[in-house]
Amino acid sequence: MKLINELLSIALTAAPWLLLGLVIAGLIKALMPEHLLQRWMGGRGLGSITRAAVIGMPLPLCSCGAIPTALALHRGGAGRGPTTSFLISTPGVGVDSMLITSVLLGPLMALARVLGALVTAIVTGILVGFTGQTGLPKNTPVSSCCASKGCDADGANAHASDSTGVIAGLKYAFSDLLDDISRWMFAGLLLAGVLVTFVPPETLVGFSGGLWALLLMAVIGIPLYICATAATPVAAGLLLAGISPGMALVFLLAGPVTSLATLAILRREFGSQALAVYLVSILLVTVLIGWVFDQGLAMTGWDPVQQASQVQELLPVWLEWLALAALVVFAIRPVRKRLMGF
């Protein structure tokens, strides 16, 4: 019963903010056509890399979903640096995950996550930009592993005709995007509930603190593909289980930005040297960010564990239940098609 109560408590708290995040994601999808992304991300300098990181952060794409968009941008004129920066920032942080991070872990942890993802994307983009320029011909087809119709083998413009309207954008968010993240979100909530219920806080304390612990978390997080939204309750559960805030931040930064599909496409497109730089950069930069974060917390005395242990009831309970029920309806595809027609 305690597991069910913990799982339900986290789900109710997160549901309204995930619902709001999906609405915002749909609006972004509808109002930000990809030909504008190509114009803003064109070039190879630091400005293009930074713009790619900033533009990619709110976009509603998973790691696999970002692949065809990023490579279409690359083949449309964006350099290796901006393409890599976009590949990291897009799945690393989204509007839904930022809202849930703020609710479950506090505004400061959410800010640290956003800045950490931005720094990771920019630094890795700069380093990959220094690698050789061999790659695939411009007409090489791009594949993706996600379920979204917006990231299929036809490339980034598969939704170009549909996403011109707000309604089409919202349909995308509550069908394709939600289908991509719903299973991972449920798994993340379940794991968070298990951690809070069955792992005593002292269990992981011995593994917490110091560069080696941060490095271990990065090594665990990089191959463990999990979407940014689903990673948030897991990080909250890990915090309550005894790891340091810096380790939780490393997990939030490293987990969502890598997948086997991302690594395979990156190697095929840019070569083995770029792939090695990509992995080493993510590993070292996230560990350094986690270490700096822990040191800053030690000096300021701020405790995100207390924030995570007090799940915030910012909204009326009836509204939370309503939001959770709506998400369940949208997440079950046969029910959604029957009731909503998409």
C-alpha positions as CSV (number, residue, x, y, z in Angstrom):
1,M,0.0,0.0,0.0
2,K,2.9,2.4,0.7
3,L,4.2,1.8,-2.8
4,I,0.8,2.6,-4.3
5,N,0.4,5.7,-2.1
6,E,3.9,7.0,-3.1
7,L,3.3,6.3,-6.8
8,L,-0.1,8.0,-6.7
9,S,1.3,11.0,-4.8
10,I,4.0,11.6,-7.4
11,A,1.7,11.0,-10.3
12,L,-1.0,13.4,-9.0
13,T,1.6,16.1,-8.4
14,A,3.2,15.7,-11.8
15,A,0.0,15.2,-14.0
16,P,-1.2,18.9,-14.3
17,W,2.3,20.1,-15.1
18,L,2.9,17.3,-17.7
19,L,-0.5,18.2,-19.2
20,L,0.5,21.9,-19.4
21,G,3.9,20.9,-20.8
22,L,2.2,18.9,-23.6
23,V,0.0,21.9,-24.5
24,I,3.0,24.2,-24.7
25,A,4.9,21.5,-26.7
26,G,2.0,21.4,-29.2
27,L,2.0,25.1,-29.6
28,I,5.7,25.1,-30.2
29,K,5.4,22.4,-32.8
30,A,2.7,24.4,-34.6
31,L,4.2,27.8,-34.5
32,M,7.9,27.0,-35.1
33,P,8.4,25.7,-38.6
34,E,11.6,23.9,-39.4
35,H,12.7,26.2,-42.2
36,L,13.1,28.9,-39.5
37,L,15.3,26.5,-37.5
38,Q,17.5,26.0,-40.5
39,R,17.9,29.7,-40.9
40,W,18.7,30.3,-37.2
41,M,21.1,27.4,-36.9
42,G,23.0,27.9,-40.2
43,G,26.8,28.3,-39.9
44,R,29.5,26.7,-37.8
45,G,30.6,29.3,-35.2
46,L,29.9,29.7,-31.5
47,G,26.9,31.8,-32.2
48,S,25.2,29.0,-34.2
49,I,26.1,26.4,-31.6
50,T,24.6,28.5,-28.8
51,R,21.5,29.3,-30.9
52,A,21.0,25.6,-31.6
53,A,21.2,24.7,-27.9
54,V,18.8,27.4,-26.9
55,I,16.3,26.7,-29.7
56,G,16.4,22.9,-29.1
57,M,15.7,23.1,-25.4
58,P,11.9,23.7,-25.5
59,L,11.2,21.6,-28.6
60,P,8.9,18.6,-28.1
61,L,11.2,15.8,-29.3
62,C,12.7,12.7,-27.7
63,S,16.3,11.7,-28.3
64,C,15.3,9.5,-31.2
65,G,12.9,12.1,-32.5
66,A,15.6,14.7,-32.6
67,I,17.8,12.7,-35.0
68,P,16.0,13.3,-38.3
69,T,15.4,17.0,-37.5
70,A,19.0,17.5,-36.5
71,L,20.4,15.7,-39.5
72,A,18.0,17.5,-41.9
73,L,19.3,20.8,-40.4
74,H,22.9,19.6,-40.9
75,R,22.3,18.6,-44.5
76,G,20.6,21.9,-45.0
77,G,23.7,23.9,-44.0
78,A,24.1,23.7,-40.3
79,G,27.6,22.7,-39.2
80,R,28.6,19.7,-37.0
81,G,28.8,21.9,-33.9
82,P,25.2,23.3,-34.1
83,T,23.9,19.9,-35.1
84,T,25.5,18.2,-32.1
85,S,24.4,21.0,-29.8
86,F,20.8,20.6,-31.0
87,L,21.0,16.8,-30.6
88,I,21.9,17.2,-26.9
89,S,19.7,20.1,-25.8
90,T,16.5,19.0,-27.5
91,P,16.0,15.7,-25.6
92,G,17.9,16.9,-22.5
93,V,15.3,19.5,-21.5
94,G,11.7,20.1,-22.6
95,V,8.9,22.3,-21.4
96,D,7.2,19.4,-19.7
97,S,10.3,18.2,-17.9
98,M,11.2,21.7,-16.8
99,L,7.8,22.1,-15.2
100,I,7.9,18.7,-13.4
101,T,11.5,19.3,-12.2
102,S,10.4,22.6,-10.7
103,V,7.5,20.9,-8.9
104,L,9.3,17.8,-7.7
105,L,12.8,19.1,-7.1
106,G,12.4,22.8,-6.7
107,P,13.0,25.9,-8.9
108,L,16.8,25.9,-8.2
109,M,17.2,22.3,-9.3
110,A,15.2,23.1,-12.4
111,L,17.4,26.1,-13.2
112,A,20.6,24.0,-12.6
113,R,19.2,21.4,-15.0
114,V,18.5,23.9,-17.7
115,L,21.9,25.6,-17.4
116,G,23.7,22.3,-17.2
117,A,22.0,21.0,-20.3
118,L,22.9,24.3,-22.1
119,V,26.5,24.1,-21.1
120,T,26.8,20.4,-22.0
121,A,25.3,21.1,-25.4
122,I,27.5,24.1,-26.2
123,V,30.7,22.5,-25.0
124,T,30.1,19.2,-26.8
125,G,29.0,21.1,-29.9
126,I,32.3,23.1,-29.9
127,L,34.4,20.0,-29.4
128,V,32.6,17.9,-32.1
129,G,32.9,20.9,-34.4
130,F,36.7,20.5,-34.3
131,T,36.6,16.9,-35.7
132,G,36.9,16.1,-39.4
133,Q,34.3,16.9,-41.9
134,T,33.7,13.5,-43.5
135,G,30.1,12.5,-43.6
136,L,27.3,11.0,-45.6
137,P,26.0,12.4,-48.9
138,K,23.2,14.9,-48.5
139,N,20.6,12.5,-49.9
140,T,21.3,9.7,-47.5
141,P,18.0,8.7,-45.8
142,V,17.7,9.1,-42.1
143,S,15.9,6.7,-39.8
144,S,14.6,7.1,-36.3
145,C,13.6,4.8,-33.5
146,C,10.7,6.8,-32.0
147,A,7.0,6.2,-32.6
148,S,6.3,9.8,-33.6
149,K,5.1,10.5,-37.1
150,G,7.2,13.6,-37.0
151,C,10.4,11.7,-36.9
152,D,10.1,9.0,-39.5
153,A,12.4,8.1,-42.4
154,D,11.1,11.0,-44.5
155,G,13.1,13.4,-42.3
156,A,12.3,16.5,-40.4
157,N,9.6,17.9,-42.6
158,A,7.2,15.0,-42.3
159,H,4.9,17.2,-40.3
160,A,5.5,20.3,-42.3
161,S,2.0,20.4,-43.8
162,D,0.2,19.3,-40.6
163,S,1.9,21.5,-38.0
164,T,0.9,24.8,-39.5
165,G,-2.2,25.0,-37.3
166,V,-2.5,25.0,-33.5
167,I,-5.0,22.1,-33.6
168,A,-2.6,19.9,-35.6
169,G,0.2,20.8,-33.1
170,L,-1.9,19.8,-30.1
171,K,-2.9,16.6,-31.8
172,Y,0.8,15.9,-32.3
173,A,1.6,16.6,-28.6
174,F,-1.3,14.4,-27.3
175,S,-0.8,11.5,-29.7
176,D,2.7,11.1,-31.1
177,L,4.7,12.8,-28.4
178,L,2.7,11.3,-25.6
179,D,3.0,7.9,-27.2
180,D,6.8,8.4,-27.2
181,I,7.1,9.2,-23.5
182,S,4.1,7.5,-21.8
183,R,5.8,4.1,-21.2
184,W,9.0,5.7,-20.1
185,M,7.0,8.1,-17.8
186,F,5.2,5.2,-16.2
187,A,8.4,3.3,-15.7
188,G,10.0,6.4,-14.2
189,L,7.2,6.9,-11.8
190,L,7.2,3.2,-10.8
191,L,10.9,3.2,-10.2
192,A,10.6,6.4,-8.1
193,G,7.9,4.9,-6.0
194,V,10.0,1.8,-5.4
195,L,13.1,3.8,-4.5
196,V,11.1,6.0,-2.0
197,T,9.4,3.0,-0.5
198,F,12.0,0.3,-0.3
199,V,15.5,1.9,-0.4
200,P,16.4,3.5,3.0
201,P,18.2,6.8,2.8
202,E,21.4,5.4,4.3
203,T,21.7,2.8,1.6
204,L,23.3,5.0,-1.1
205,V,25.0,7.5,1.2
206,G,28.2,5.5,1.1
207,F,28.2,5.9,-2.7
208,S,27.5,9.6,-2.6
209,G,29.9,12.5,-2.8
210,G,33.1,13.0,-4.7
211,L,34.1,12.8,-8.3
212,W,34.1,9.0,-8.5
213,A,30.5,8.8,-7.4
214,L,29.6,11.5,-10.0
215,L,31.5,9.6,-12.6
216,L,29.7,6.4,-11.7
217,M,26.3,8.1,-12.1
218,A,27.4,9.4,-15.5
219,V,28.5,6.0,-16.7
220,I,25.1,4.6,-15.6
221,G,23.1,7.4,-17.1
222,I,24.7,7.6,-20.5
223,P,23.7,4.1,-21.8
224,L,20.4,4.2,-19.9
225,Y,18.1,5.9,-22.4
226,I,15.3,7.6,-20.6
227,C,13.3,10.6,-21.6
228,A,13.8,13.9,-19.7
229,T,10.3,13.8,-18.2
230,A,10.6,10.2,-16.9
231,A,14.0,10.9,-15.5
232,T,12.7,13.5,-13.1
233,P,10.7,11.3,-10.7
234,V,13.6,8.8,-10.8
235,A,16.0,11.6,-9.7
236,A,13.7,12.6,-6.9
237,G,13.6,9.0,-5.7
238,L,17.4,8.7,-5.9
239,L,17.8,11.9,-3.9
240,L,15.5,10.5,-1.2
241,A,17.5,7.2,-1.3
242,G,20.6,9.0,-0.3
243,I,22.6,10.2,-3.3
244,S,24.0,13.7,-3.5
245,P,22.2,16.5,-5.5
246,G,25.1,16.6,-7.9
247,M,24.7,12.9,-8.7
248,A,21.0,13.4,-9.3
249,L,21.8,16.3,-11.6
250,V,24.3,14.2,-13.5
251,F,21.6,11.6,-14.0
252,L,19.2,14.2,-15.3
253,L,21.8,15.6,-17.7
254,A,23.4,12.4,-19.0
255,G,20.4,10.0,-19.2
256,P,18.1,11.7,-21.7
257,V,20.6,12.9,-24.2
258,T,22.0,9.5,-25.4
259,S,20.4,6.5,-27.0
260,L,21.8,3.7,-29.2
261,A,20.0,5.2,-32.2
262,T,21.6,8.6,-31.5
263,L,25.1,7.1,-31.1
264,A,24.7,4.9,-34.2
265,I,23.5,7.8,-36.4
266,L,26.2,10.1,-35.1
267,R,28.9,7.6,-35.9
268,R,27.5,7.0,-39.4
269,E,27.1,10.7,-40.1
270,F,30.2,12.2,-38.4
271,G,32.6,9.2,-37.9
272,S,34.1,7.4,-35.0
273,Q,36.3,10.3,-33.9
274,A,33.3,12.6,-33.5
275,L,31.4,9.9,-31.6
276,A,34.3,9.4,-29.2
277,V,34.5,13.2,-28.6
278,Y,30.7,13.3,-28.1
279,L,30.7,10.6,-25.4
280,V,33.8,11.8,-23.6
281,S,32.5,15.4,-23.6
282,I,29.1,14.4,-22.1
283,L,30.8,12.3,-19.5
284,L,33.3,14.9,-18.3
285,V,31.1,18.0,-18.6
286,T,28.2,16.5,-16.7
287,V,30.5,15.2,-14.0
288,L,32.1,18.6,-13.7
289,I,28.7,20.3,-13.5
290,G,27.5,17.9,-10.8
291,W,30.7,18.5,-8.8
292,V,30.3,22.3,-9.1
293,F,26.7,22.0,-8.1
294,D,27.5,19.9,-5.0
295,Q,30.2,22.4,-4.0
296,G,27.8,25.3,-4.4
297,L,25.2,23.6,-2.3
298,A,27.8,22.9,0.4
299,M,28.6,26.6,0.6
300,T,25.0,27.9,0.5
301,G,23.4,25.3,2.7
302,W,20.5,24.8,0.3
303,D,19.0,21.3,0.5
304,P,17.1,19.9,-2.5
305,V,16.5,16.7,-0.6
306,Q,14.0,18.5,1.6
307,Q,12.3,19.8,-1.5
308,A,12.0,16.3,-3.0
309,S,10.7,14.9,0.3
310,Q,7.9,17.4,0.4
311,V,6.0,16.9,-2.8
312,Q,4.3,20.2,-3.4
313,E,0.5,20.4,-3.5
314,L,0.4,23.6,-5.5
315,L,-3.0,22.8,-7.1
316,P,-6.4,21.6,-5.8
317,V,-6.6,17.8,-5.4
318,W,-9.7,17.6,-7.7
319,L,-7.7,19.4,-10.5
320,E,-4.8,16.9,-10.1
321,W,-7.1,13.9,-10.4
322,L,-8.8,15.5,-13.4
323,A,-5.4,16.0,-15.1
324,L,-4.3,12.5,-14.3
325,A,-7.5,11.1,-15.7
326,A,-7.1,13.1,-18.9
327,L,-3.5,11.9,-19.3
328,V,-4.5,8.3,-18.8
329,V,-7.2,8.7,-21.5
330,F,-4.8,10.3,-23.9
331,A,-2.1,7.8,-23.2
332,I,-4.2,4.7,-23.9
333,R,-4.2,4.8,-27.7
334,P,-7.4,2.7,-28.4
335,V,-9.4,4.8,-25.9
336,R,-8.0,8.1,-27.4
337,K,-8.8,7.1,-30.9
338,R,-12.3,6.1,-30.0
339,L,-13.1,9.3,-28.0
340,M,-10.9,11.9,-29.8
341,G,-10.4,10.4,-33.3
342,F,-6.6,10.6,-33.3
